[in-house]
């Protein structure tokens, strides 16, 4: 829409009020009013711009200088602390004064305010550009906060998840892509660090992330690795990981906000009509997060304010009334579009991105406060909006900057921390020598391949090591845990036990499905198995039972037909 079309859409009485405010003689006919107001704008633009409030001038300035088409009063508050609400027919909501900024904005449905096509250049000339923003960093008091450091966990956990998926031990729903209870249990056994009730729900989100990043898919009735996932598992590199994060930006198979069960109405027609697609939201968050300073804590409130101020938009719906808490009538989330967007921002950052090692988290030990939606009807009796309500600070990791920042080409993985926590003894026992430094996480690491026999002693044997191999660990994974925490070198008997167990476990080079076909006589089975056309389809024979490759069953049936034998 152009300027003259916009003012032509106002009524005669509204245009008369504009001329009175401008202290100009008002023509009698509407066409003349429109032409005269258009002339004033083209020849004397400051006559209009100077009458705007500070909030209006700053809001329009940010829009034109940041090359944006949509005008957001919420961004004005986030960027400058100024408040503005659009009125009706140029009239302010609070009084009868005119909002001159509406002369340059078309109001679209639902809740969209777009800058007119032909006013950008003039506004850019006469409205000064605001100063560049920077993220507000913090130095939080760590005494009452709990830290989740993600970067050191991401690569080893991802490798184990890929191994589980490649071994067929991670199942997801073909329809929804969400992990089954068995898949969540399998993923929980492969975690490097135990989950905290307020930290990322990693056992749930890892199977989802494998799909979003293009590393695993449900195909031909089975969930397994894609060629990209297999290549990553064989040659694990930060560059290949970064390519997976790029795939995550555009994924449309999973929407993080759907995990917030306290908010209702996501599947309703009203929400779907006003829906902001998940890839658009996720891409905005990841792009803006890449501009955060590395290894600097930023409060969740400041992070979301900066995101909004820089043009990010992760509103789930464009009209908040489409969603509700508990009851559609009393709990409708009117005018809460950007608050719901903050819920999504928190969910994405604190679950998916923290699990991938892109951000670290700080959360409160005490009960969380539901601050994203404020005091909302229906939440008083709930235990919380999400499990991430208590997370108050986030920190971009070097891995996060490498994957999300512009122009980042180098990444150095963190070196494994060498600690003297235990001794590995020749009798295959692991004895703790530093109880003060030995944590629950360290115990969980050992329990992957050793059995606890006392408060400070674990013991390895062939069965415990084999169980670790079944859960996706490799020889290198087991040795890395022992070498990182052992006060002495690993004894040769222990190394020999691990290598022999791994070697024996790897004796199987492949497997395939077979169908057992039973005949009434052993002589008939022998005759069939020796037939020249049937023999290539047969895996073996045991008496009157012939074992046929499942993929060759039709060929086997054709051979039987030639022999005059019917396969039921």
N, C-alpha and C positions, 0 to 999 in steps of 0.2 A: 504494500500500500504506500502511496505517495502522500506528501504533505497536503496538497490541495484536496485529495480524496478524503483524507482524515477530517479536515475541518468542515468539509461539505456534509459529513455525516452527523454533525451536531445540529441541534434544533436552533431555530431563530432566536429564542430567548437566551440560550446559552451563549451564542455569538454576541448578542447585545451586551451581556455581562462582561465579556472579554473586552469589548470596545470601551465600556465604562471604566474598567480597571486600567486600561491603557490610556484613558483620558483622550480618546480620539473620537471624532465625529462618526457616528454609526450610520451607514447607508440604510435606506428603507427596505430594499429588496435583499433576499438571502443571497442571490447570485452575486450581487455587488459586495455584500459583506465578505463572502468567501474570496472574491478577487482582491479586495482591499487588504484583508488580513494576509493573503499570500504575498502581496506586494511589500507589506511591512516586513515580513520574514525575509524576503529576498534582498531588500535594500537596507533595512534597519534591524538586523537580527538581535542586536543588543537591547533593543526596546523590549523584547520579550525575555531574553536570557537574564537580564539584570533584575527582572522581577521575580525570578525563581528563588526558592529557599536554598540554603546551603546544601541540604540533603539532596534536593533535586539536581543541582548543578554537579555535585560530586558523583551521584549515581549515573547520570548521563555521560559524564567524563570518563568514568571507568569503562562504561560500555563501549564507547567509540574508540578509546585508545587501546583497549584490550582486544579489539576486533571481534566483539561479540554481538550477536543479533538479539538475544533475549535479555530483558532487563529484570534484575532480581533485587527487590528491596532487602531481602535477607542477606544478600552479599554485601550490601551497603553497611549493614550493622556489623557483620563479621569483619569487614575491612577497615571501617572508620568509626565504628561505635555510634553511628547515626541511625535514627529510626524514621522510616517512611512507610505509609500505607496508602495504596491507591484509593481514591474516593470514587464518587459516581458523577458522570457528566462534568468533569473538571472540578467538581466541588470537593474540598477536603472533607474527610470523615469527621474531624473534630470541630470544624467551624465552617463558615460560608465562604472562605477564601478560595481562590482559584489555584489549581495545580497546573501550572503552565507546562510542566514536563509532559503532561498527557497529550499536548498538541503534537508531540513527536513520537508517540508510542501508540501502537494499535493493540487493542485488547482482544486476545484470541481465547477460544475455549479449548480445554479447561485450564484456567489459571495461568495462561501464557501472556506475557507482555513483550511485544516485539518492536524493535526500533524501526522507524519508517525507512523506506529504501533511499530517499533522496536528501536526508538531513545529516548524514554522518560526516561529510566533509566540512560543512559549516560548523557543526558542533565541535569537531576536532580543532578547528581553527580558533574558536573563541573560548573554549573551555580548557584550562590548563590540565596537564597530565599529573596524576597523583604520584607521590613517591613510591618507589619499588618496595615491596613488602619482604620481610624476612620472618622465618619461623621463630617463635618465642620458645627458647629452651629453658630448662629448669634444672635445679640441683636438689632433687627430692631427699628427704630424710629417710634413710633406708631402715631405720629401726623398726617401724611398724609396717613395712612393706615386704613382700616376698617376690623374689626375682625368678623369672623364667628366661634363661639364655638359650636361644634357639639355634644359633649358627653351627655350633659343634655337634648338634644332634641330627641336623637335617640330612646330610649326606649318608652317614651310616644307617639311619632309619630308612631312607629312601631305597638304599641298596637292598635291605632286608625285605621291604615291601615288594620290590621288583622280583626278588627271588621267590617270595610266596606266590605272587601272581603267575610267575612262570612255571611254578610247580603245580598249579591248579588248586591251590589251597586258599584262595581268596575269591569268594563268590559274591556277586551283586545281583540285584533284581534286573532282569532284562528290560522290564518296562520303565522303571524309575531310575535305574543306575545306582540306587542306594545300596550300601552293603547289608548283607544278611547278618543275623546274630552270630552265625558261625564265622563270617568274615571279620566281624568286629573282634571276636574272641581271638582269632588267629593273629590279627594285627596287634592286639594288645600284648601278645607274647613276644612280638618282634620289636617292641619299643626299647630304645636304648635307656631311656629315663622314665620312671613311673609317672603316670598322669596325676595331676593335681585337680581337685574338683573345681577350681576356678581357672586352671590353665587350659590350653587348647585341648579340645576333645580329639586327640590325634588318632586313636583307634577307630573312630568313626570317619574322620575326614580324609585319612590317607587313601583308602580305596576310591574315594571320590576324586581326589587330586590326581591320582594316576590316570583317570579318564580325562579330566579337564586339561591336563598337560600333554595328552596324546601318547602316553606311555602304555596304556592298557585299554582294551575294548572288549565288549561282549559280542562275539562273532560265532556263527554256526552253533549256537546253543552253549557256548563255553566262554568264560571270562579268562582272558590271557593277555600276554604282552603283544604289543604291536611291533612291527619292525623297528620303529624308533625306540621303543622300550628295550628291545633285545640289544640293540646297538649301544644304548646307554649302559646296560648292565655289563656288557662285555668290555666297553671302553668308557669308564666313568670319568667325565670331565666337567669342569665348570661351564664351558661353552655350550655343551649339549644340554646341561641343566637350564641355562639361560634361554635356550630355544624353547624348552618346555614351558617356561614362564610366559613367553610370548604367546604360546598357544592358549594359556590360561586366560589371557585378556579377552579373547574372542569366543570363549566357550559359551554355548547357549543351552547346555544340557542340564545345568544345575544352577539354582538360584539360592544364594546363601540366606536370604531373608526368610525363606520358607521354613527354616529351622527354628524360628522364633515363634513358638507355639502359643504364647500368650496373646499375640495379635491375630485376630480372626479376619476372614473376608478375602484372603488372597485369591481364592478360587472363584469368587463372585463375579458376576458380569460387570458390575460397576467398577471393580478394581481392574479388570482386564481391559475395559475401555480406556482407562486412564493410566495404563501400565507403562513404566519406563523400563525398557529391556535390560536384563542383567548384564550383557556384554558392555553396554554403554556406561552403566554405573561402575562396573569393575575396572574398565579401562581408565576412566577418570581418576579413580582412587589410586591405581597403580602408577599412573603418569605423574600425579601430584606428589605421591609419597616418595618418588625417586628424587625429588628436590629437597628433601629434608636433610639436615646435617647428619653425617655419620657419627655413630657412637655418642649422640647427645640425646638426653631424655627430653621428651616433649609431652606435656599433659594431654590427655585425651580431648579436653575441651579446646585447648590451643591448636591441636592437630586438626580438628574438624573445622574450626574457625578459619585457619589458614587455607584449608582445602576449599571452603566456600568462597573465601575472599579472592582466590586465584582462579575462580571460574569453574571449579569442580561441581558436578551435579550428580548426586547419588540418591535423589528422591525416588522412592519405590513407586509411588503413585503421584499424579499431578493434582489430585483432589483427595485430601485426607479423609473426608467423610466416607470414602469407599471402604475403609478399614475400621475396625472397632476392637474394643476390649470387652470381653464377656457378653455384652448385649449390644445389638446393632443400634437400638434407639438411644440408650443412655450412655453407652461407651464409645460412640462414634468419634473418631479422631479428627474433628474439624480443625482446619488451619494448622495441622501438625505435620505437613508434608516434609519439612526440613528436619523435624525431630525424628520422624520415622527414618529419614535418610541417615541420621546419625546412628540409629540402631543398626542399620545395614552396614555402615562404615565400621562400627565396632565389631560386628559379627565377622565381616570379611578379614579385617586386620588381625583380630585376636585369635581367630581359628585357622583359616587357610594360610595367611601369610606368615604367622608365627610358626606354624607347623613346617612350612617350607624353609624356615631359617632366615626370612627376610627382615623380621623385626623381633626385638626382645620386649618383654612385658614386665611391668611391676603391678602387683595387685595387693589390695588390702587384706590383712588376715581377718579383720572383723567382717560382720555382715555387710553386704554391698548395699549401696543406696541407689535407687532407681532414678537417675538424674536425667536420662535422655528424653523421657516423655514427661518429666516433672510429676506433679500431683495429678494423676489421671484416674478417673472413675474406674473402678473395677480391679485396680492393682493392689488395693490395701490388703486383701487376703492372700495374695500370691506370694510365693517365696522369693520371687525376683523375675525380672523380665527375661534375662538371659543369664547364663553362667558367667558371662564376662562383664557384668555390671560393676564388679569391684576393681576392674583394671583401670588404673588412673594414669599411667604413663606408658609410652611406647618409645622405642629407640631403633632407628634404622641401622642395620648391621652392614659391615663391608660387603657381605654377599648380597644384601638388599640393594645397595648402591650399584653394585656390578650388574645386577639383573634389571634394575628399574631406572637407573640414572642414564642421562644422555651422554654418549661418547665414552662410556666406561668400557675399556677393552682388556684390562688386566685384573686378575684376582688371585690372591694368595690365600689358600685355605689355612685356618688356624692350626698351629702346631699342636700335636697331642701333648697334653700336660703330663709330665713325668712326676708321679708321686710314689712315695714308699709306704704303701698301705698294708701290704701283706708279703709273706714269703711263700714261694711255691716249693714244696718239698719233694724229694725223689720218690716218696711213697704215694704221690699223686694228691696229697693234701695241700690245701691253701690255708695258711694260718695268718690271721690279722695281727699286725704288729703296731698299728696306730689306731686304736679304738676311737680316739677323739676325732680324727680326720676321716674315718670310715663312715660313709653315709648310707641311707636307705637305697639310694641310687646305685652305689657301689655294690651293695649286696644283691640288688636285682641283676646287675651285670653278671656276677659270678653264678647266680642261680640259673642262668641260661644254659650252662654246660657243666655245672657241678652241683652236688647235693649237700645241703646243710646238715652237718652232723652234731654241731654244738653252737654256742653263741658266737664263737670266734673261729670256727673251722668249717671249711667246705672240702669235699672230696670229689675228684673226677674218676670216672671209669668209662668203659666202652659204651654203656647204656646212656649215661648222661651226655656224653659227647655226641652220640648218635642222635639223641633227642634234639640237640641244638642244630645238627645238620638238617634234620627233618623240618625244623622251624625256619630254615632259610639261612642260617649262619654258615660261614665257610671256615676253613682252616685259618685264613688270615684274620678273620673277625675274632676268633677265639684267642689267637696269639696276641692280637693288638690289645685286648683287654688285660691279659696277663702281663705283657711288657709295660703297659702304661702304669700299672699299680704295684708291680713287684719290686721289692727292695733289693733283690738279687737276680742274677741271670736264671733263665728257665732251665732246670735240670734236664739232662739227656733222656732219662726214663719217661719224663712227662712229654717231651717232644716226640719221642718214639710212639707213645700211646696215641697221641693226637694224629700223627701221620698215618699210622697203621689203620686207625679207625676210619679216617677220611679216605684212604686208599681202598679199603674193603667196601665202604659205602658207595664208592663210585664204580663198582664193577659192572653195573647195569648200564649199557650204552644206549638202550632205547626200549620202547614197549609199543605194542599195538593191540587193539581189541580183536577178539576171535569169537566165533560162534561154534558151539559144540553140536555136531549132528550125529545122532545115534541111529545105528542100523540094527535090524533084527538078528543079523548073523555077522560074525567076525570076518568070514570069507568075503561077504559082500563089501564090508568096509575096506578090506585089503584091496579088493578089485577096484573100487572107486578111487582110493588113494594113489593107486599105481597108474591110473588112466593118464595118458599123455596130455590131454587137454585140461584135466582137473588138477594134476599134481602141483602146478605152480601156485594154485590158490590154497593149498593145504599147508598148515603149520606143523601138523603131526598127527599121530594116531595112537590111541590107547584101546586095544581090543576092538570092540565094535563101535567105538566113538571116534569120529574124525573131526579134527579142529580146523576150521576154515577161517581165513582172514576176513574180518567183517567187511572191509572195503571191497572184497572180491566175491561177496556172497552171490551176486547175480550171475557172475561168470561160472561159479560152482553149480548154480542151479541149471544153467544152460548145458553144462557138461552132463549132469544127471539126466536131463531131458533127452539127450542123444542116446543115453544108455537105457532109456525107457523107465527111469526111476523118477517118481514124483516127490518133490520136496514140499512137505506140509507148510 
